[in-house]
Amino acid sequence: MFQLCKYSSRRRISPCKRGSICSNYPMAPCSTIARIMNLGDLARCPKNLCNLLFRVVQSKLLAPLHSRLLKEVQKDDGDQPSMAESVVANLPELSQDILMEIFALLEIPDLVHAGSVCNSWLSAYNELRSLGIYKLSQTPCLLYTSESAGDSVVCLYSLVEKREYKITLPEPPIRSRFLIGSSLGWLITADDLSEMHLVNPITREQIALPSVTTMEHVNPIFNESGALHKYEFSLHTATRVSYAEPSIFALGELRDYIYSKAFVFTDTFTGGCIVVLIHEPAGQISFARVGDDKWTWHPSHSHYSDCIYIDGLLYALTAQGEIHTLDLSGPTITMKTIIGSLSYSRYIVQAPWGGLLLVWRSVEDIEEDYEADLPADHATFVRYTREIKIYSVDTMGKKHVEINSLDGHVLFLGHNQSLCLSTEQYPHLKENYTYFTDDDEAWLFGFKNKRRDIGLFDLKHNSREELVSPQLWSNFPAPVWITPSFTKLNFA
C-alpha cells in the first residue's frame, strides 16, 4: 500500500476530498514538467490536473476546446470548482503514449502514487517500467518510521515535493528491525534474530542474506532440542589474538554489537551484486554476493569506517584516513594501500567530476535541561553535528587538500552510501550543503530513544538547519537517506 500525506512548515495539510478543488498548494508557474508535477494529488484535485494539461500538453489535447473556456479555467482561483470539474469531465482520454511521456518526468515516489490513481494510469505506469525506458535520476529521500503509521510502514520524505509518502513493507515489521545501510535503492536490515535482509521499499522485494552464523566471528549455540538458542561471538582479528572468552548473546541481542554499516554494490564487470558489511570486532569487512550461502571475511585489516565500489574495486576507508583498494573478484582478496594515514576521516565519496573526497564530521553531545550544579548524565545528552571538513584526494601525490566549498554540489552522509550530487542535475537540493543523518552505531543502538541528529549543514557559513519541523520520524530505527529505485538485483 502506498499512501500520500502533505506537510507544510507549520502544520499537516489533509488531502483534498474527492471532487473538491485543492487550494492548499496552488501551482506556481514553472518552465518544466518536473517542477509542476504533483500527480499524487491529481485524482483528488481537478484544478491541478487542469493546470497540468494546460501547461504541458495543451497543443495535443486542448485544440477542440473553446478559447474562452480555456481562459476561464486557467484563471480559476478555486472559487468555482464546477468549472474545473466540467473541463476535466470533457477532456479526451489521455493516450498511453502521452501518459508515459509525462510519467517519465516524475520522480519515483510520485510515479508510484500516480500508478494507483486509476486503471489507465496503472497501465501506463506498468508499461513504462516494462519497456525499461524510465531513466530519471532520483533525488534521495529520508526514510523513517512513525509509531502512528504502524509497525510495517515506512515513510519517505521527498526533498522535491516536501511531503511524506507511506509504504507498507513485507514481514517482519520494519519497526522491529535495525537499519544498517542503504544503497542502490535498497535497505539492509537486521531482524530480531540478528539475521540480515535486503529490502527495496519501492518494489517491496525482499532478499535474505547469508546467515549471521556463517560469519567468521559467530558460532551458533543450540538447545537440547536442536533449536538455535544463542550466539557465540569472538573478538579476534587477523593481527590480534583475543585471549578473552567469547561473548554469548541472545538471538536478538547480537545485532546490538556486531553491525556497523552495510552496502549494496553492482559489479560492473560481472553484472552481479555484492553486499559489503563493516562489522565488529574492530571494524572489519566481510562480503557476500547475492546468492552466496556464506560471508567471506577480509582478514588483512580492520578499523574501517566507510567504502565505495568503483570499476571492480572496493575503496575502503579506515578511521585513520588510510584508503585501501580491495579486489574481491578472485579466490583470494587482493589489498593495496593507495594512501596511508593522513587524517581522521569518516566518509569516502566518489566526486561527480572524478576523483575521491574524504569527509570528517565533528559532533558534540549537549545535555538537555542542563543544570550546572548537577553531575552530567550521559543518557540526557543529545548529539549535534557542529563541523564538516572535506578533503580532495590526490592519489598520485598521496596527499589530500582541504576544500572550503562544494560549489554546485551537495553531500549526503549517514548510514547510506555516501553521495556527492550536482545541483544542476538535482535542482531541488541546496547548493554547498550537506544533508546528514545519525550513523554512530554506539549512539544509535545504545540510546535508541534519543533525538536523532538529522538536518542540513551550510558549508559556507558553518551552520546547521533543520530538515523539517516539527519532527516527523520516530527515533528508532534511526532514519536513513535512500535513493528510490526500481533496480532488481542480479543473482548471477
N, C-alpha and C positions, 0 to 999 in steps of 0.2 A: 504494500500500500504506500502511495506517495502523496503526501499532503503538503499544502502550502499555507504559510502564515506570513503576515506582513508586520514589519516593525518600523516605527519612526524613532527618532532620537529620544522622544519623551514618553510615548505610550504605544501599546499594542493597538493596531487597527484591524478590525474584524473584516473578513472578506465580505464583498457585496452579496446581498441576497439575489437569488436567481431572478432575472428580469428587471433588476434595478440598474440605475445609472451610477457608475463609480466616479465619485468626485474626490476621493481620498488622495489619489495620485494623478493629477492632471498631467497629460503627456506634453512635455516641453518640446519645441521644435528641435529636430536633430537632423544631421546630414546622412546618417547611415541607419540601416535597418537594425543593426545590433543595439543601437542606443535607444530605440523607441520600443523595442520588443519586450513586453511583459505578458507573454502568452498564457502564463498561469492564470491570469485574470480574465482572459477574453470571453470564456464561456459565461462568466458572471457579469461582465462589464461591457455591454454592447457598444457604448461610446468609444472605448478603447479599440474595439475591433473596427469600427467605422474609421477612426483616425488612422489606424494602421493601413487599411485598404486605400484611403485617400492619398496617403503619402508615399506608399510603396508600389502598389500595383494598379493605380488608377488608370494608367494607359491601357491595361489589359482588361480591366473589369468594369470600369465605370462609364465607358463611352455611351452606352444606351441611356444613362440617367440624365435627366434634365439638369442643366447647369444651375438653375435657380435652387433646386432641391439640394444640389451638391453644396452650394454656398451656405444654405441654411443649416445643414448638419455640421459643416466644418466650424461654424461659429457657435454651435450649440454649447452652452455652458453648463448643461446638466439640469436646467430648469424645465426642459421639455423632453422627458425620456421617450415619449411616444414617437417623436420624430426620428430619434436614433434607432429605436427598435423597428420602426416601419421600414427604414432603409435596409437594415440587416436582413429583415424578412424577405425583401425583394431583390437582394443581390443574387447574381448567378452563383451556383455552387462552385467552390474552388476546385480546380483540377488537381490531380495528384502531382503533376509537374510543378505547378505554382506553389503548392504547399511544401513540397520538398525543397524548392528554391528558397523559400522563407525559412523553413526549419533548419536548413544548413547553416544559417547565420545565428542560430540560438546556441547559447552555452548549454551544457548537458542538463543541469537541474531544470531549467525552463523547458528544454526539449522533451524530457521525460514527462513532465507535467502536461505539456501540450498534447502528447500522445494519449492522454487519458480523457481528453475533452469529449470526443465523440468517435464513432467508428471510422469515419473517413480520415480524421486526423491520426487515429491509431494506425490505419493502413499506410498513410504517408510516412509516419514515423518508422514503422517496420520496414517499409521499402527502402527508406534512406539508409537504415542500418544494414540491411541485407545486401545492398549494392556496394557497400564499403566506400561510399563517396562522402561520408561525413568526416571532415578533416579539421574542423575548427579547433584552434588551440584553446585550452581551457585555463581559466583563472582559478587558482587554488581557492578552496572553501575551508572554513573552520568546521570540523566535525566534532560533535559533542553529544552528550546525553542529557536528559532532563527528567526528573522524577515525575513530573506531570505528564510527560509523553508516554510513559510505560517502559517496562524493563527491556523490551525487544526493539525499541525505536531509537534510531539515531537522528540527529538534526544536522542539516548542512546550512551554515550561514553563508550566503552568497555575497562576496565583496562587490560584485557587479550590481546586483539588484537590491542589496541592503535588506535582505529578507531571509526568512528561515524556511527550509523545506524539511519535511519529516518522512523518514523511510523505515519501514519495518523489515528487520533482518531475520535470517533463519536462526534456529536454536543452536547453541544455548543462548540465553538472553545476553545481549551486549553489555548490559549494566553489571553482569556478573563476571565480565572478562577484564583483563588488563589490555590496554592498547600499547603495544611496544614498538610500533613502527608504521610508516605509511610511505608508499612509493608506487608509481605507475598506476595510481587509482585504486590500489589495494591496501587494506589494513592487515597488519599482522597482530594477532590477538593471542592471549593465553587464558585458557578457561580455568574452572575451579578444580581441575585435576592437574593443572600446570602444563597441559598439552596445547600445542600451537595450531592455529588455523589461519589461512588466508581468506579474506572476505572482501568481495567487491560490493560496496554499498549500492551502486547504481544497478548492476545486473543481478545482485543478490546471490551470486555464485559463491560457493564456499569450498575450500580445498583443505583437507587435513595434511599437516606436515608430519615428517617422521617423528616418532615418539621421543619425548624428552629422555626416556631411558636408554636411547641409542647414543646420547651424548657422552663424551669421554669421561666426564666427571660425575655421572649419575648412574646409580645402580638401583634396580627395583628391589623392594622388600615385600615378600608375600606372607599372608597369614596362613594359619593351619589349613584352611580350606582351599588354598591356592589362589586366592584373590589378591590383587595388588593392594597393598596396605599402606606402605610408606616409601620414601625415597632416601637413599644414602648419597650424600653429596661430599666429594673430596675436594681438597683445596690446592692440589699440586699444579704446577706449570711445567713446561719442558725444561726450564732452567732452575726451578726451585722445587726441592722435595719437601713436602709438608709432613712434619712429624706429629701434627695434631690428629686426633681421632676424627674420622669423617663425621659430619653432622647428619642428624636424622631429622627429616621433615615430613609432616603430614602432606597428603596429596595436594591440597590447596595452598600449602604454605611455601613450597619450594619456589613458586613464581615470584614471591616477595624478594627473593635473594639472588636468583640466577640471571634474570633477563635485564639487559641494559638497553639495547636498541637493535632493531631488525630492519632489513631492507629487502626489496624485490628488484632484481635487475634482469633485463633482457640481454642475452648473449648474442651480439650481432653476427657472430661467426657461425654458431650452431643453430640459431633461431630458438634455442631453448630458454629456460628461465632458471635463475639462480636466486636462492634465498640466503642472505648472509646475516649472521647473528653475532653481535658483540655481547659477551656474557661473562659472568663471574665463574671462577675466581680470577681477579686481576685483569679484567677487560680483555679476555682472549676472543679469538674468532673461530667460529665453526660455520660450515655452509652445507647446503643440500640443494640439488637440482630438483625441481618439481617432478615427482615421480620416484625419487630415491626412497629407500626404506630405512636409511640411517643418516646421521650427521657426520660430516668429515671435519676433523679437528685440524686447525693450523697451529702447530706447536712451537714455531720458531720465535714468536714474540708475544708481547702482552701489552696491557695498558692502552688499548685502542679506544678512541672516542667517537670516530665518525669514518665513513668511507663512501666512495662513489665508484662507478664502473664505467670505464672509457675504453673503447676499442679492444675489448677482450681482456683487459687488465683491471684488477681491483686496486684502487688507490686508497690505502688505509692510513689514517692519521692517528698518531699517538698523542697522549695528553702533553707530552714534552715537545710537540711540534715536529717530530720526525714524520716523513712521508715514505711509506713503503709501497711498492707495486707487487701484487701477488698474481701469478699466473695460475689459475685454477683449472686449466684445460687438460693438463697431463695427469698421469697416475700419481705423481708427487707434486706438491706445491712448490713453485719457484718464487723466492722472495728477493727483491733488490731494494736497497735504500737509495732513494733519489735525492733526499735532503735529510741531513742529520738534525739533531736537536737545535732549534733556533730560538723559539719562544713558546710559551704555553699557548695552546690553541684548542678550541673545542669543535670546530666545524671545518670541513673541506668542501669547497664548492667549485663546480665547473663554470667558468665565466663564459657568457654568450659570445664574447669577442675572441675566445681562445685563451688557453692557459688556466691556471688554478688560482683560487683565493683561499686564504686561511682566515678564520674569524675567531676572535676572542670576545666572550661575553661575560662581563662582570656583574655580579648580583650582590645585593645586600639584604640582610634579614632585619626587618623593622618590627619591633614589638608593638602589638596593638594595645591600646589603652595603657600606654606607658606610665608608670609611676616610679619616680627616681628613688624613692626610699624602700622599694621592694626588690628582692632578688629577681634576676631575669629568669623567666620560664620559657625554654625553647619552644614549647608547644603553643605559646601565644604569639610567636613570630609569624610575619608574612614576608614573602620574598618579592623583591623588586629588581628588575633589570635597570642598572644605572649607567652602564657604559658598554659600547660595542666598538671594537677595533678591527679593521680589515687590512689584510696584507696581500699584496700581489706577489706571486711566487715566480722567481726566476730559476727554473730548473737547471739551465745551463750554467749559470753562475753560482748555483747552490746557495741562494740567498732570497730574502723576501724584503719588500719595501712597503711601509705603511702608506695607505692611501686614505685621504680625508673625505672623498666624495665618491658616490656611485652614480654620477650624472647619467640620467636616462635609464637607471636600473633600480631594482629593489631586491632585497633578500627575504627569504622565508626560512626561519630557523625554529627548531623544536624537535619533536620525536618523528618528524618527517624526514625524507631525504632532503638534504639542504639544497636550496634552489636560489639562483640568481636569474631574474627575468627582466626583459626590456619593457619599459613603459610605453614605448612606441607600439609594441605588439600587444601589450596589455594596458590600454589607456585608462582603465578604471583604477589602477594602482597608483599610489603616491610616490612620485619620484624621489630617490635618495632617502628612502625609508627602509627600515627592517620590520617585518611582521614576525612576531615571536610568540611562542607558547612555552610553558614549562617543559623541561625534559631531564631534570636531575632525578635519577631513579631513586636515590636515597630519600629525597624530599617527597617525591610523588607517592612512593609506596610506604614511607614511614609516617607521613602526615596526610592521610587520604582525604580528610575533610577540610584541609586548609584552602584558603582562597588562592586561586591559580594566578600565576604571573603571565598574563596574556595582554598583548597590546601592540602598538606601533612605536618604533623608536626613530626619531628625527635625527639623522646622522649629521646634518648641517648644524643644528642648534644643540645637539647632545641632550635631547629631552624626549620624554615619552608621552604617548597619548593613549587614551582608552579606545579599544576597538568599537565597542558599543556599550551603551549604558541605558538601563540597568543590565546587570549580568544576566545572560540567557542560560548559561550552562551550569550543570552540576559539577562539583569539584572532582568527582571521581566516577568513572575513569577519566583521567585527565584529557582535555581536548587536544586534538592534533590537526595540523594542516593536511588536506588531501586534495589532489588534483583529480576531479571526476574523470572517469574513463570507461569506455566500453571494452577495453583490452581483455582479450582471452589469453590465458597463459598456455604456452606450448609445452606439452609433456615430453617432447622428444629430447 
